[in-house]
Amino acid sequence: MQNITMVREFILLGFTHDFRLAILLFLLLSITYILTLMGNTMIIVITLMNHQLHTPMYFFLRHFAILEVGFTTTVIPKALANIALGHKTISLQGCFTQSFLYFVLGTMEFILLAVMSMDRYLAICNPLHYPAIMTDRTCSWLVLCSWVGGLLLIMGPSAILFHMPFCGPNTINHFFCDSGPLIKLVCVDTSLLEFIDLLTATLSLFGSLAINIVSYANIISTIFHIPSTTGRQKAFSTCVSHITVVSITYGSCIFMYIKPSGAGKIDLSKAAAVLNTVVSPLLNPFIYCLRNKQVKDKNLLREGFFKIAPFNGILSLY
C-alpha cells in the first residue's frame, strides 16, 4: 500500500508519430491558436470600448470570449510544446491541473450559453419587460452564477479522481489529459466515479442544452407569429449566431463523451476534441461579431480602434 501510487508523470501520445506530419500540425495549431487569441481579445476590447455594445447580449459575449481564451489556452500551448520539443510527458500535478481547468471552463461555457439563450428569449418573446428584467445587476449575477456553477459541478468529480491511485500504465492516447483516458489508468474500481461523471454530464451538458432547446423553441414560435417579413428576419438574425455556436459546441462534446464505445473511438474523439478546443474558439469571433453591423459600426473607425495594426490585420482575415 505504501507504493500504490507509483505514477509521477503521464505520456501524451498526441496526434502522430510522423515527423513531417507533426511539423504541419504544429504550424496549423500555432496559426489557429494565435488567431483565436486575437479574435476573442478583439471581442473583449470592442465590447468594452464601444458604448453601443454595452447591452446584455454583448456583456455575456465578452465573458464568453474570456472563457474561450482560457479554455483553448488550457490545452493548446502544452500540445504545441510537446510537438515542438518531442517531449510528450506531463507531470501528475500538471495533468490534474489541465484536466480540472478544461472541464471547469467548459462547464462554465455550457451554463453561459444557456444564459445567453434565455437572454435572447426574453428579448424576443418579452421585449416590453426585457429592460426591467435584464439589468446590469441581473447580468452580473447570471455571469457569476455561471462561473461558480461550473466550479462547483466539477470540483467533486475532480477531487475524487485526483485522490485515486495510479500504479499501472501511464500512457494517455490523447493530446491532453482528458478524464476518460485518465480514469482508465486508475488501478482501483472506478464505478462510483463513472456514475458521478455521468450525473455531472447530465446536469451540465444536457441540463444546459435543454434550456437552449426550450428557449429557442419559444423564440422560433414567436418569430413565426411576427406579421412582417422584415421583423421576422431581424429577430432571427439576432439568434442565428448563438444557434451556430451551440450546435458546434454541444455537437462535438456529445460526440466525445456520449458516443458509444467501439473501434476507433479514441482517434475520432481526438478529431472532435480539436473541433471543440481549436476550431470552435476560432470561429466564435467570426460567427458572433465580425459579421455584425453593430460591431463594424463606423463609430469604431472614428475611435481609431481598427487602425491599430494587429486588430486591423485580424479583421482583414475575416
N, C-alpha and C positions, 0 to 999 in steps of 0.2 A: 504493500500500500504506500510505502514511502516513495517508491519510484513510479507510481501510476501515471503521473503527468510527465512524460518524457519529451514531448514535442516542445521545442523552443522557437521554431520558425516553420513556415509553410513554403512550399514551392508552387508558384502560379505558372501553370503550363502556357498560359497566354493563348495566342491565336495560331501560330505556326512555327515550325522549326526551319522552314526555308528562309535562308538569309536574305535573298533578294526580295521575296515577298514581305519579309519583316520590314525592310527599308521602305518599301512602298506604303505599307500600313502606317509606319511611323510618320511619314510625310503627310499622309491623308489625315491622320488623327491630329497631328500638330496644327495643320491649317484649320481643320474643323474646330478644334478647341479654341484657337485664337479668335476665330470669327464668332464663336459662341460667346466668349467673354466680351468682345467688343459690342456685339449686337445687344446683349442683355444689359451691359453697362450703359449703352446708349438709351435704352428704355428707361432705366433708373434716372439718368440725368435729365432726359427730356421731360418726364412726368414731374420732376421736381422744379425745373426751370420755367416751363410753360404754364401760366396760371389758367389757361383754358382747359388744361388737363387735370386740374385739381378737383376731380369728381370721384365718386366711389369706385367706378369701374377701373379707372387708371390708378387709383390708390391700391386696389387689390392687385392689379397687374404689376405695379412696381415691386410689391413684396413677392409676387410670383417670380419675377425676374431675379430677385435676390436669392430665392431658393434654388432657382435653376443654376445660377453661378456656383453656389455651394455644392449642389448635387453633382454636377459634372466634374468639379474640382476634386471631389472626394475620390473619384475613380481614375480619371484620365491621366493626371500627372504621374501617378505611380505606374500605370500601364506604359506610358511613354518612356519612363526611366528604365523599366525592365527591358523594353525593346532596345533602347539605345545602348545600355550597358551590358546586355546579355546576362544580367544578374536577376534571376527570376524569383528570388526568395523575398519573403516578408516576415517580419518578426511576429511572434504571437500577439504582443500588445498592439502592433501596427495593424494586424489583420482584424482584431476585435474592434479597434477604433474605426477602421474603414467600414466594416460591416454595420456597426452601430450608426454612424453618420449617414450611410447610404439609405438605410431603412427609415431613420428618423426624418431626414429631409424629404424622402419620397412620400412618406405618410403625411407630412405637412402639406405637400403639394396636392395630394388627394383631397384633403379637407378643404384647402383653399380653393380648389377647383369647384367643390360643392358650394362653397360660399359665393363664388363668382356666378354660378348658375342661379342661385337664389337672388342675387342682386339683379340679374337680367330678368328674372321672373317678376320681381317687384316693379322694375322699371317699365315693363311692357304690359303686365296684367293689372297693375295697380298704380298707374302713373300719378294720380292725384295725391296719394298718400306717400309716394316714394320719397320726396324731400324730407318729410317729417320722420319717416322711419329710418332712412339711411343717413343719419347724421354722422359727423366726424367722430363722435364718441362711440357710436354703434359700430362704425367701420373699424376703429381701433380695437374694440373688444373682440370683434369677429376674427381679426388677424391674430390677436393674442391667443384666442381660443384655438386657432389652427396650429400655432406653434406649440402651445402647451399640450394640446390633444395628441399631436404627433409624438411628442416626447414621452407622454405617459403611456401610450399604446405600445411603444417599442421597448421601454425600459425593462418591463417584466420579462419578456422572452429573451432579451439580450442578456440580462443578468443571469438567467438560468443557463443559457448556452455558454457564457464565459466562465462559469464555475464548474463546467463539466470537464472531465479528464480527456486529454488527447494523448494516447500512448501507442498508437499504431502508425499507419502510413500518414505522411504529411504532404501529399501531393494533391493540389486542387486543380481540377481540369476546368479552369476559367481564367479570365484576365483580371478578376478582382475577388475579394473574399465574400462571395455570396453565401447566404445562410444554408441553402440546400446542400452544396458540396461540403460545407463545414460540418453540418450535422452528420453526414456520412462518415466522418473521421472520428466521431466520438466513440469511445470504447466502452460505453455503458448503454443501457436501454434508454432510448430517446422517445418513447411513446408519449409521455406527458408533454415533452417539449413540442413534438409534432402536433399534438392536439391544441396546445396554446397558440402555436403559429397559425393553425387553421382558423382558430377563433379570432385572432388578431387580424388576419387577412380578410375574414368575413366582415368584421366591423369597419376596417379602414377602406379596403378596396371595394367590396360590394355595397357596404353602407353608403359611402360617398357616391358610388356610381348610381345607386337607387335614387339619391337626392337629385343628381343630374338628370336622370331619365324622367322623373316626375316633374321637375321644373320645366324641362323642355317639352314635355307632352302638353303641359298647360300653356306654355308660350306658343307652340305651334297651333294649338286650338284657338288661342286668342288672335293670332295673326290671320288665320283663315276667316275670322269674323270682321276683320277690318275692311270697310267697304271699298276704299280706293286702292288701286294697284300700287301707286307711289308709296302710300302708307305701309302696305304690306312689305314692299321691297326695303324700305327704310328700317322697319322693325326687324326684319330677318337679317339685314346686313350687320346689325349690332350683335348678333348671336353666332353668325357662321364661323367666325374666328375661334370662338370658345368651343364650339362643337367639334371643329377640326382638331384642336389640341386635345380635347377629352378623348376623342376617338383614337388618336395616336398613342397617348399615354396609357389609357386603360387597355387598349388592344395589345400592346407589347407586354404589359405587366401580367395580364391574364394568360397570355401565351407562355410566359416564362414560369409562372408559379402555379397555374391551374391545369396546364397541359398534361394529359395522361402520360404515364411513363411508357417508354418504348425506345427502340433503336434510334440513335442519332439525336436523342433529346438534348444532350449537352451542347453539341455543335449548333443546333437550332436555337437553343437558349442563348448562346453567345451572340448570335446574329440579332436576336430580339433585344438582348442587353445593349448592344451597340446602338440599335434604334432608340432605345429608351434613354441611354446616358449620353449619346453623342448627337444623333440626328434630331431628335425632338427638341432639345435645348437650342440647337442651331436654328431650327425652323420657327421657333416661337416669336422672335423679333419680327420676322418677315410676316408671319400669319397675323399677329396682333396689331402691329404698329406701322410697319414701313409701307403698307398699302392703305393706311388710314389717312383720310383727308385732314383730320384734326392734327395728327402728329406732324404731317408735312405742311402745316399751315405756313403762310408767308410770314407770320409774326415771328416764327422761329428763325427765319432767314434774317429778319431785321435785327434780331437779338445777336446774330452772328454765330449761333451755335454750330451750324453746319459748315461754317467757314474754318472750323478747327480741322486741321488736316486729317487726323486719324479717323474722325467720325465722318468726314466728307468722303473718305475712301471706302469705309464700310457701307455707307449709304449707296454709293455708286454701284457696289456689288449687287445690291438688292434691286 
